[in-house]
Structure formats: structure tokens, C-alpha cells
Amino acid sequence: RDRPRHAVRLRAACLLAVLAASPAQAETAAECAAFWQALAGVWRDYPGVWTAPDTALALVDDFRKLSGGAVAGDRIASYRLMHRYALSGDRQSADLQRRIGARCDALLPAPGTK
């Protein structure tokens, strides 16, 4: 099934915006706060598909603390599109979502440590 051209262009723009960040930028706590804030918004839009948005919002708080209160707000819209494409079954978006999530997880202290 062919996707409309505007949808393909939108997807490409979303993925390019996410990929445009250098690996160091993508791993910052502020970027991770934006990643999880965007996911919380998608979870609210699709209740029951994934876990409750509260889980993502707790991670937003954790990454805000790590970043000194910052959230990369300019990234939320592109992350939100990536999450929606991943939810719809787009493999490239799902892979990117997993890679960014893993890099963010690596920034958090191990359980039981500070």
C-alpha cells in the first residue's frame, strides 16, 4: 500500500530532525526529557495501547533533575511524530525509538545508587 506523498515527506522530515542531533546531543538529559514527554503525549492520545503516561512523566522528571530543569522543547514535536510512526508499525521509527530510549536509560543512575 502506497502512502500519500505528504505523509512520506512528513515522516522523512521527522526522522531527519531526530537524526540531525549529534549522538552527544541525543544523549543529553534535556533531550531525554523531551523524548519521554513526547511519548507521554502519545500515550495520552492512545490510552490502553502502552503503559500509562504517568510512567513516562516520571522519567521526564528524572531527566529534568539530571539536566538542571531543562527540557529540549524544540525536539518534542519531532519525537512525538517518531513515537506515532513507531506505534503505527514503522520499523525505522521503532528502531530509532529503541536506540534513543537505550541511550537515555544509560544516563540514569543504576537502581539503588545516586
Secondary structure, DSSP 8 states (H G I E B T S, - for coil): ----HHHHHHHHHHHHHHHTS-HHHHTSHHHHHHHHHHHHHHHHHSTTTSS-HHHHHHHHHHHHHHTTS---GGGHHHHHHHHHHHHTT-HHHHHHHHHHHHHHHHHS--TT--
